[in-house]
Amino acid sequence: MKDQAEGLRNLVQLQNDKATRSTRIITVTSGKGGVGKSNFTLNFALTLQSQGYKVLVFDADIGLANIDVLMGISSKYNLYHLLKREKTIWEIIQKGTGNLDFIAGGSGFNDLLRLSQEELDYFAEQVMQLNGYVDFIIFDTGAGLSKETLKFILAAEETFVVTTPEPTSITDAYAIIKMVSSMGHNVSFKLIINRVTDMKEGKQTADKIALVAKQFLDLHIPTLGYLDEDISVSKAVRKQVPFTVAFPNSGAARSLQTLVENYLKGYSVIEAPSTGVKGFLNKMMKLLK
């Protein structure tokens, strides 16, 4: 009865919100692991939420799903339970730090690539219910360009590529942009430069990627922002508390706040209306066929 009542409340809230709320889909990825991608995703979502937006984080990393671990939460359900029709979309959405909505990762994403048409229709029907429920759905993908990650990049409205100033990280970040571009897809990429010692280093890193992308791919890759190298981040990971919550006055938290403010300035003047969950699902279903 409790689950049914909660589901009904969610549906009522959805009906109240969907007329005024447009859901934007963001994919976060990286060329290699260990650059702080998932940590960025989680804290970016929490900072967006602190600005009054409703956010859902979807852990789409098959092998190393860890959004729940970063919050010190043991997940009961994930996408697998939805695909097997054991749970509804509302039942696999869990509450994390700061009451943040999230869906835990797991083996379900492998199953997503092998669904029958009937199962795909059910998946689409369930996910479609999220349209208007939140302002942002953020997919945290696995590092590198797997076939699963590629589908989320192509279906989302914009993709954030997280990198660091390390040469291997820069090379791998450019490689993922190049591979997607070489397939003839038009993707809205934005750079996040993590673990910078100062603004100069962050700008130099971004300029390197932007320059070669423009020269060899004829792509304009804007930079969303830079995040400070900060010991508070690793301390927060060990505490299993997001750094924006554990150390709200740290350099990393302040630089992320600036990044989110810059993003929202651009978000408020986006000319093309969001295609929402429906647009995302239409693209995803085509890619899965």
Phi, psi and omega per residue, in radians:
M1 nan -0.669 -3.133
K2 -1.085 -0.778 -3.132
D3 -1.109 -0.725 -3.136
Q4 -1.128 -0.743 3.137
A5 -1.130 -0.711 3.135
E6 -1.153 -0.715 3.106
G7 -1.081 -0.696 3.124
L8 -1.133 -0.729 3.122
R9 -1.095 -0.689 3.112
N10 -1.091 -0.738 -3.125
L11 -1.159 -0.689 3.109
V12 -1.125 -0.769 3.127
Q13 -1.093 -0.691 3.115
L14 -1.056 -0.787 -3.135
Q15 -1.099 -0.616 3.140
N16 -1.241 -0.584 -3.019
D17 -1.596 -0.565 -2.889
K18 -1.136 -0.396 -3.140
A19 -1.228 -0.433 -3.081
T20 -2.000 -0.175 -3.040
R21 -1.927 2.304 3.075
S22 -1.943 2.206 -3.077
T23 -1.576 2.177 3.123
R24 -1.811 2.413 -3.078
I25 -1.851 2.175 3.126
I26 -2.138 2.365 2.987
T27 -1.892 2.368 3.064
V28 -1.989 2.233 -3.100
T29 -2.478 3.113 3.084
S30 -2.730 2.752 -3.135
G31 -1.312 -0.467 -3.140
K32 -2.520 2.856 3.107
G33 -1.377 2.918 3.051
G34 1.410 0.255 -3.132
V35 -1.765 0.022 3.112
G36 1.552 0.422 -3.073
K37 -1.074 -0.904 -3.093
S38 -1.174 -0.657 3.094
N39 -1.104 -0.711 3.070
F40 -1.081 -0.846 -3.100
T41 -0.959 -0.861 -3.106
L42 -1.085 -0.845 -3.074
N43 -1.298 -0.529 3.016
F44 -1.093 -0.773 3.135
A45 -1.088 -0.765 -3.134
L46 -1.155 -0.642 3.129
T47 -1.237 -0.686 3.021
L48 -1.009 -0.778 -3.108
Q49 -1.109 -0.624 3.138
S50 -1.162 -0.303 3.098
Q51 -1.573 0.114 3.067
G52 1.706 0.124 3.127
Y53 -1.680 2.596 3.085
K54 -1.659 2.238 -2.981
V55 -2.264 2.508 3.015
L56 -2.176 2.195 3.065
V57 -1.728 2.235 -3.115
F58 -1.971 1.899 -3.128
D59 -1.349 1.796 -3.076
A60 -1.836 0.372 3.089
D61 -1.588 1.946 -3.052
I62 -1.184 -0.865 -3.005
G63 -1.452 -0.613 -3.017
L64 -2.242 0.803 3.123
A65 -1.057 2.160 -3.052
N66 -2.574 0.241 3.104
I67 -1.025 -0.738 3.141
D68 -1.165 -0.651 3.137
V69 -1.113 -0.681 3.138
L70 -1.119 -0.349 3.109
M71 -1.809 0.030 3.132
G72 1.206 0.573 -3.084
I73 -2.022 2.419 3.051
S74 -1.712 1.993 -3.045
S75 -1.381 2.333 3.107
K76 -1.525 -0.625 -3.048
Y77 -2.319 2.703 3.071
N78 -2.554 -2.932 -3.069
L79 -1.019 -0.567 -3.135
Y80 -0.945 -0.746 -3.096
H81 -1.186 -0.493 3.069
L82 -1.276 -0.819 -3.089
L83 -1.111 -0.537 3.112
K84 -1.512 0.095 3.134
R85 1.046 0.456 3.093
E86 -1.462 -0.464 -3.135
K87 -2.447 2.719 3.054
T88 -1.515 2.993 3.116
I89 -1.036 -0.620 -3.116
W90 -1.232 -0.514 -3.107
E91 -1.388 -0.376 3.110
I92 -1.640 -0.144 3.026
I93 -1.341 2.179 -3.126
Q94 -2.006 2.862 3.137
K95 -1.809 2.261 3.126
G96 -1.967 -2.730 3.115
T97 -0.950 2.360 3.125
G98 1.152 0.393 -3.127
N99 1.130 0.437 3.131
L100 -1.226 2.265 3.064
D101 -1.313 2.344 3.050
F102 -2.617 2.691 3.037
I103 -2.051 2.144 -3.063
A104 -1.227 2.631 3.095
G105 -1.426 3.108 -3.141
G106 2.782 -2.935 -3.052
S107 -1.193 -0.181 -3.098
G108 -1.020 -0.487 -3.115
F109 -1.236 -0.512 3.003
N110 -1.136 -0.716 -3.134
D111 -1.147 -0.512 -3.117
L112 -1.038 -0.518 -3.100
L113 -1.435 -0.115 -3.075
R114 -2.155 0.408 -3.090
L115 -1.378 2.596 3.002
S116 -1.314 2.952 3.134
Q117 -1.069 -0.688 3.133
E118 -1.102 -0.724 -3.139
E119 -1.224 -0.645 3.073
L120 -1.089 -0.719 3.130
D121 -1.088 -0.712 3.130
Y122 -1.145 -0.765 3.104
F123 -1.018 -0.818 -3.134
A124 -1.098 -0.737 3.141
E125 -1.065 -0.715 -3.130
Q126 -1.220 -0.845 -3.094
V127 -1.166 -0.544 -3.133
M128 -1.040 -0.454 3.139
Q129 -1.126 -0.304 -3.141
L130 -1.379 -0.231 -3.114
N131 -1.101 2.053 -3.102
G132 1.554 -0.200 3.122
Y133 -1.300 -0.599 3.121
V134 -2.281 2.842 3.070
D135 -1.427 -0.623 -3.110
F136 -2.358 2.384 2.890
I137 -1.992 2.149 -3.084
I138 -1.999 2.073 3.109
F139 -1.651 2.085 3.060
D140 -1.661 1.850 -3.041
T141 -1.610 3.031 3.036
G142 -1.277 2.772 3.096
A143 -1.261 2.618 -3.138
G144 1.432 3.019 -3.050
L145 -1.802 1.337 3.013
S146 -1.362 2.923 3.131
K147 -1.130 -0.519 3.105
E148 -1.247 -0.830 3.132
T149 -1.038 -0.730 -3.140
L150 -0.989 -0.729 -3.109
K151 -1.132 -0.681 3.118
F152 -1.223 -0.654 3.103
I153 -1.084 -0.788 -3.072
L154 -1.263 -0.515 -3.074
A155 -1.505 -0.419 -3.097
A156 -1.321 2.847 3.119
E157 -1.392 -0.487 3.067
E158 -2.704 2.672 -3.105
T159 -2.207 2.213 3.057
F160 -1.625 2.218 3.077
V161 -1.842 2.028 -3.114
V162 -1.640 2.272 3.106
T163 -2.487 3.025 3.048
T164 -2.184 3.017 3.133
P165 -1.241 -0.110 3.135
E166 -1.102 2.383 -3.104
P167 -0.938 -0.721 -3.137
T168 -1.169 -0.610 3.124
S169 -1.207 -0.704 3.099
I170 -1.096 -0.799 -3.133
T171 -1.066 -0.760 -3.105
D172 -1.246 -0.596 3.088
A173 -1.119 -0.780 3.107
Y174 -1.123 -0.672 -3.104
A175 -1.059 -0.701 -3.113
I176 -1.218 -0.635 3.070
I177 -1.139 -0.757 -3.122
K178 -1.117 -0.755 -3.108
M179 -1.116 -0.756 3.130
V180 -1.149 -0.756 -3.140
S181 -1.106 -0.677 -3.105
S182 -1.148 -0.320 3.114
M183 -1.469 -0.006 3.087
G184 1.477 0.289 -3.115
H185 -1.677 2.468 3.108
N186 -1.718 1.758 -3.076
V187 -2.025 2.429 3.103
S188 -1.514 1.669 3.136
F189 -1.596 2.551 2.979
K190 -2.397 2.467 -3.098
L191 -1.637 2.452 2.974
I192 -2.105 2.072 3.118
I193 -1.755 1.956 -3.054
N194 -1.749 2.687 3.037
R195 1.057 0.857 3.108
V196 -1.638 2.528 3.130
T197 -1.384 -0.476 3.070
D198 -2.813 3.028 -3.095
M199 -1.067 -0.641 -3.120
K200 -1.065 -0.793 3.132
E201 -1.112 -0.707 3.123
G202 -1.090 -0.775 -3.131
K203 -1.172 -0.695 3.121
Q204 -1.088 -0.721 3.128
T205 -1.108 -0.842 -3.140
A206 -1.096 -0.707 -3.118
D207 -1.118 -0.619 3.120
K208 -1.066 -0.813 -3.118
I209 -1.207 -0.780 -3.109
A210 -1.100 -0.657 -3.104
L211 -1.139 -0.847 -3.110
V212 -1.238 -0.566 3.099
A213 -1.129 -0.680 3.121
K214 -1.257 -0.723 -3.067
Q215 -1.231 -0.764 -3.016
F216 -1.805 -0.374 -3.109
L217 -2.036 -0.145 -3.071
D218 0.987 0.736 3.138
L219 -2.029 2.447 3.008
H220 -1.701 1.977 -3.117
I221 -1.941 1.742 3.140
P222 -1.266 2.750 3.084
T223 -1.810 2.214 -3.132
L224 -1.400 -0.608 3.126
G225 2.938 3.120 -3.109
Y226 -2.176 2.493 3.106
L227 -2.051 2.323 -3.077
D228 -1.156 2.536 2.887
E229 -1.191 2.153 -2.965
D230 -2.626 2.150 3.133
I231 -1.077 -0.401 3.137
S232 -1.081 -0.517 -3.113
V233 -1.145 -0.843 -3.141
S234 -1.176 -0.587 3.073
K235 -1.101 -0.729 -3.141
A236 -1.152 -0.679 3.113
V237 -1.072 -0.741 3.122
R238 -1.151 -0.579 3.105
K239 -1.382 -0.197 -3.056
Q240 1.009 0.763 3.066
V241 -2.310 2.273 3.116
P242 -0.934 2.440 -3.033
F243 -1.137 -0.459 3.104
T244 -1.223 -0.346 3.107
V245 -1.659 -0.791 -3.107
A246 -1.231 -0.664 -3.093
F247 -2.370 1.223 -3.042
P248 -1.109 -0.344 -3.127
N249 -1.796 0.174 -3.140
S250 -1.259 2.850 3.124
G251 -1.058 -0.700 3.141
A252 -1.123 -0.742 -3.135
A253 -1.159 -0.694 3.133
R254 -1.188 -0.705 -3.141
S255 -1.203 -0.574 3.089
L256 -1.206 -0.645 3.087
Q257 -1.052 -0.752 3.105
T258 -1.110 -0.736 3.125
L259 -1.048 -0.801 -3.123
V260 -1.143 -0.706 3.112
E261 -1.079 -0.718 3.102
N262 -1.135 -0.707 3.123
Y263 -1.099 -0.770 -3.097
L264 -1.181 -0.500 3.056
K265 -1.098 -0.762 3.105
G266 -1.223 -0.652 -3.129
Y267 -1.090 -0.613 -3.078
S268 -1.288 -0.285 -3.111
V269 -2.036 0.262 3.089
I270 -1.068 2.174 -3.078
E271 -1.321 -0.760 -3.107
A272 -1.350 2.233 3.126
P273 -1.152 2.607 3.121
S274 -1.107 2.383 3.075
T275 -1.420 -0.177 3.034
G276 1.135 -2.883 -3.109
V277 -1.132 -0.608 -3.131
K278 -1.084 -0.793 3.119
G279 -1.115 -0.716 3.106
F280 -1.065 -0.812 -3.115
L281 -1.161 -0.663 3.106
N282 -1.042 -0.780 3.103
K283 -1.152 -0.768 -3.113
M284 -1.098 -0.742 -3.126
M285 -1.116 -0.664 3.090
K286 -1.119 -0.698 -3.104
L287 -1.252 -0.455 -3.094
L288 -1.499 -0.238 -3.103
K289 -1.320 nan nan
